[in-house]
């Protein structure tokens, strides 16, 4: 979107997990329940973003997505 980039990591049961685990090390990003927002790629730590996405993939409860 015009305001930047938004990554949604759906299916995680604990809505506080992303913020508690990744917010401080991501860089210039806003982290909420399932959403990571940042203006540009250069504003964030790509390795931490990748770890958050991998966590989401590994811990998604597929039955909740149907």
N, C-alpha and C positions, 0 to 999 in steps of 0.2 A: 504494500500500500504506500501512499505518499509519505506517511509518517515514518516509514522504515520497514523493517522485516519482522514478521511474527512467526514463531514456530509453536505449534500446538502439539503437546505430548499427551494424548488422550489415553484413558484406560487405567491410569494410576489410581489406586484406591485412596492413598493418603494425599489429600490436597495440599498439605504443607511441605511435603517431601522435597519438591523441586526447589522451593525458596530456601528451605533450611539447609539443603545439601549443596546447591550450586550457585545461589545468588551472590555470595561474597567473592567467589573466584571467577565468575563469568566475565567481569569487566563492566562496561557501561550498558547494562541491561536491566529491564524490569522483569521480575519473575513473580508470577502469581500461580494459582492452583495448577493449571495445565498449560500455561502460556509463558513464553519467553519472548520479549520484545526488545529490539535494538535498532539503532538508526542505520548503521553500516557494519559490514563484516569486520572492518578494522577496529571497531569499538569493543569487540569481544574476544575472549580466549576460545579459539576454535576447538582445542582439545577438550575443554570443559563442556562446550556445547555438544560435541560428539559423544562424550560420556553420558550426558543427560538424555540424548536421543537413544543411545544404546540401552540405557536403563529402562526407558519407556517401552522399547521394543521387547526387551526381555521380561518385563513385568506387566505387560498389558493382559488384562483378563478379557479374552476374546468374547466370552459370553455376555459381557457388559456392553459391547459395541453393537450387538444385534438389535 
